[in-house]
Amino acid sequence: MANFLFVLRSNDNEKATRCFQFAKIAHSKNHKVNLFFIDSGVDWAIKSKDGGVATITGDCPNDYLPYLVENGVQAGICTPCAQNRNLDEADFHLNMALDGGPHLIDMAAEAKVFNF
């Protein structure tokens, strides 16, 4: 099976929907999947973020993100990006934790990378 890394750098609803959709598809096909949120994408780590806003295609982040959380798909959250937005790790989804650039680069070296 392949190794995939999905990098989300935007709090844009459509970008998050596609990121989570393709991560779910890859994971459900038994591929190794990791997520990493940078820049304003770190907003998606917060459990209270509204993921129910539909895209033009009718789906939304909440159609895919709960699967990733429930299945423990690991998501690294850029530490300085989160800290500079005053985000608290206690408010993150269970599968998400603060992480850094060195780990992102190590994961990218071993994976097919998708950027959103």
N, C-alpha and C positions, 0 to 999 in steps of 0.2 A: 504494500500500500504506500501511497505517497504521503508526503509531509507538507502541510499547507500553513502559511502564516497570513492572517488577514489583519491589515493595519488600517485603522479608522482614525482619520485626522480631522474630522468635521462633525459638528453636532447637527448637520443637515439630516432631516428625516429620511429622504430618499437614499442618501448614501449609506446611512445606518441600516436601512431596510435591506439593501442589496448585500451589504457586508454580512449581516446576520443570516440572510437567506442562503448565501453561498457557503458560509461556514457550516450551517446546519446540514446542507446537502452533502458536503464533503464528509462531515462527521458521521452522518447516517449511512454513508457508503464505506464506513470503517477506515477512513483515512485519519492520520494524525492531524489534529487541528489545534492551532493556538491563535489567540487574538492579542492585539496590542493597540491601545488607544493613546494617541498623542494629540497635541494642540487642543482645539475645542472638542475633539472626539472624546476626551475624558469625561465630558458631561454624561455620556451614556453609561458610565459606571454607577451612577447614583440610582438607587432603587426607585426613588420617587419621580424620576423623569417620566414625562408622559410619552409613552411609546405607542399610543393608540391612534395617532394621527395617520390617516390613510394617505398613501401615495397615489399618483395618477392611475396606477394599475390596480388599486384597491387593497393592496396589502400594506402592512405596517410593521415596525420593529417588533411589536408584541406578538406577531405571528411566528417569530423565529427566536427571539432572545430568551424566552422562558425555557425552550428546549436546551439551549446552550448552558444556561444556568443549572437546570435540573440534571444535566448530564456531565457537569463538572468540567466543561471545556475551559481551560485556563485562559485568563485574560490578564495581561500585564497593563498597568496603568502608569503612564509616564509620571514619575514622582514630581519633578519640578513643574510640569504642566498642571497637575492636580493641586499641588501646594500653592502655586501662585493664583489659583482660582478659589482657594480656601475650601477645597473639598476634603472631607474627612473619610478615611478608609472604613470607618465604622458604618458609613452610609452606603457602601458599595454592595453590589450583588455578591453572593457567597463565593463565586468562582473568580472573583477579581481582587487583585492586590497591587499595591504600589510596586513599580519595577523601574529599571533603568535602561539607558541606551546600550550599555555593554551586553546585556542579556538579549535585547532586541537584535543586535548585530549577530550574536551567536545563533539565534533562532533563524534569522534570515539566511545565514550561510548554509543552513541545512534544509531549507524549505523553498517551495515555490511561493512567491510573495504576491499578494493581491493588495493594492492600495485603494482606499476609498476616501 
